[in-house]
Amino acid sequence: MLERKVSLGVLSDNTFPIIPLAPLYPLLTKTVFSEAGLSKTPSQTFVSKKNRLRELKQRPLISVDERTKETRMESETVTLVLVNLAGIMQRADESLLPGVYKEVGSALHTDPTGLGSLTLFRSIVQSSCYPLAAYLAVRHNRAHVIALGAFLWAAATFLVGLSSTFFQVAVSRGLNGIGLAIVIPAIQSLVADSTDESNRGIAFGWLQLTGNVGSIIGGLCSVLIASTSFMGIPGWRIAFHLVGLISVIVGILVRLYANDPRFSDKDSRANDQSSRKSFVSDMKDLIKESKLVIRIPSFQIIVAQGIAGSFSGSAFSFAPMWLELIGFSHETTALLWTIFIVAVSLGGLFGGKMGDILAKRLPNTGRIILSQISAGSAIPLAAVLLLVLPDDPSTAFNHGLVFFIMGFLVSWNAPATNNPIFAEIVPEKSRTSIYALDCSFESILASFAPPLVGILAQHVYGYKPIPKGSPDAVEIETDRANAASLAKALYAAIGIPMAICCFIYSFLYCTYPRDRERARMDALVESEMQQLEEDNSLWKKELNGKERSGIDVEDGEEDALDLDDNDEKYLLSRQLPLSNDAEQRT
């Protein structure tokens, strides 16, 4: 019985010694395959199929691509709508307590310093949880993370409505901060991943607009219901219960219908591999990534100015209380505050669009110029609002006009400059981390603004709580005096930080172009490395496929030609005469 062996082009059997035919292999294979009716040798077939594979890879699959693109766009649209809806409820929850400061202070017998400490406590817990938020958003489905955060802050909001002591409210607000911390970086990174440099500003403008709609809802809900009661339940408690209930519904919708593009079906294998890492390994990677982000000069500058800007915004949460102390009714206060929030929303959208336009015409300076104009305008406008306009409830129109102008002009920084630049100075995979770190640094320091405003109002500018049992005339007179004290404290907490914010932005003129180009170069290198890995993987698959043929020599081992059944039968038939000829020659 004959056996066929192929080693360095040698055909042999068990009864005949191996004859070195390697020099004759090209002629032999050409003759054998031409006589067998085959037009190409195995190696030629291999090269031909490789070229064919490349052609198929380069050829566009129009119908499949279009269907996939349409499906992806629909999924992204639904996701962005739900994410913005979650942002609305997140901002509504944040604006609840400032809208009912006066009622909560009366119910809990707390002064402005104590009310400000509630926001401080929540902000400290919230900023402390941002590293956890970054870990969850990077390692898990961000849509599920947003839903989890919605459930957490909804539960905490319910507890605030049930609380009867200052300590209970403080603990509930701390738990509320955990839910809010989990949601914010996930929302921002999802928006950044779904846009590019040409439309990122307008996308963040829309996010700010929808978020401010939530502030309007929360502010209106709290201010309008605060003075009422239902079945003996104070209105401010009902407001917290309503927002908590709606937040649960939004969380369910996000959990069921929102999708994270990083966790699509095609990436499930990579995600499963990533999920096999231990928690300690994940935290080490996160800490390493955070250190790299913190070392970026532009990040340090934006965080520094953001602390000053957020300090001013946090201090301005006392504005509804200031308006009520002037003598405006709950309805008028709600209307004025709504005008301000609407102006901030429109201003954010306008600022984001202008940021995109200026970024095209002035790539290195456009966004920075816009932010300095926005921050600088807050100083004179806040002075007019708080110090120039009379403390008279009959001047609602003048207050509303200044509120609108101020809100429209001071709201450009985040959508036009900060958030787009963050997305440009780090790789895509680090965007969640940079947004989480920014929120952490800014909120933990800005959270000291409300207590500072309370301290300034009470101990510097003469704010005095109303004595119990005072007649109405005394209460009105005391409120007017307290309004003036609170206005001075507010301007001190707004004007000085905004001047610092405007100055710090100047350093971006030097650092931003360098950091952006470095990030682009890093992304290009990473893209090339991924392309090389993909090509290498494709090459290995081709070599290990069924069409692999030819002669390979590795470490002296013998490899076989990849032939089908017809070729093997033909070679066996050709092997007999070759063996007989060799025996006759010997």
Buried (B, 14 or more C-beta within 10 A) or exposed (E): EEEEEBBEBBBBBEEBEEEEBEEEBEEBBEEBBEEBEBEBBBBBBBEEBBEEBEEEEEEEEEEEEEEEEEEEEEBBEBBBBBBBBBBBBBBBBBBBBBBBBBBBBEBBEBBBBBBBBBBBBBBBBBBBBBBBBBBBBBBBBBBBBBBBBBBBBBBBBBBBBEBEEBEBBBBBBBBBBBBBBBBBBBBBBBBBBBBEBEBBBBBBBBBBBBBBBBBBBBBBBBBBBBBEEEEEEBBBBBBBBBBBEBBBEBBEBBBEEBBBBBBEEEEEEEBEEBEEEEEEEBBEBBEEBBEBBBEBBBBBBBBBBBBBBBBBBBBBBBBBBBBBBBBBBBEBBBBBBBBBBBBBBBBBBBBBBBBBBBBEEEEBBBBBBBBBBBBBBBBEBBBBBBEEBEBEBEBBEBBBBBBBBBBBBBBBBBBBBBBBBBBBBBBBBBBBBBBBBBBBBBBBBBBBBBBBBBBBBBEEBEBEEBEEEEEEEEEBEBBBBBBBBBBBBBBBBBBBBBBBBBBBBEBBEEBBBBBBEBBEEEBEEEEEEEEEEEEEEBEEEBEEEEBBBBBEEEEEEEBEBBBEEEBEEBBBEBBEEBBEEBEEEE
